[in-house]
Amino acid sequence: MKKQVELWKTQLQEEKVKSHQEGNRDRDREATRIAIASIKRTIEFDDAIQAERDFLAIIGAKNPW
């Protein structure tokens, strides 16, 4: 009976540790999700193309498109 009680105590302690680790992981995931969501786009996909078009227009080059 003592062995069984000790086994239960050990299992309970392991479950507490596991639960605590999962809680930390959930908090880390949530913090990462918030950080990613707060990143602002600083460049658009076609910025380079538009810059080239603007440059060609400024220098008076013929538009290759």
N, C-alpha and C positions, 0 to 999 in steps of 0.2 A: 504494500500500500504506500509506503514512504517513497519507493522508487517511482511509482505512478504520479504521486504529488510533485516530486522533483521534476519529472518529465513534463508535466503540465506547466509548472513554473517556467521551465526552460522554453517551452513552446510559446508561452505567453510573452516572455521577454523578447523572443525572436520576432513575434508578430508586432510588438510595439516598435522595435527597431525598424522593421520593414515598413510599417505604417508611417513612421517619421520620415524615412527616406523617400517614400512616395509623395508625401506632403511637400518635401523640399523640391522634388522634381516637378511637381505641379506648379509650385510657386515660380521656379526657374522658367518653366515653359510659358507661364503667363507673363512674366517680366520680359522674356524674349519676344513674345507676340506683341506686346505693347511697344517695345523698342522698334520693331520692324514696322509697325503701323505708323509710328511717328516720323519715320524717315520721309523727307520731302524730296520729290523728284527735282533734280537740279538741271537736268538736260533732257531735251526731247529727242526722240529717235531721228528726226530729220534736221536737227540743228546744223550738222556739218554740210548737208546739201544746201540748206538755205543760206549758210554763210558763203559757200562757193558761188551761188547765184547772185548774192548781194555784191560780192567782190567783182564778179564779171560785169555786173551792171555798172558799178562805180568806174571801172577802167574802160568801159565802153566796148568790151569784147563781144563778139557774136555769140549768142546763146547756142550751145551745142545740142540742146534738147529741142 
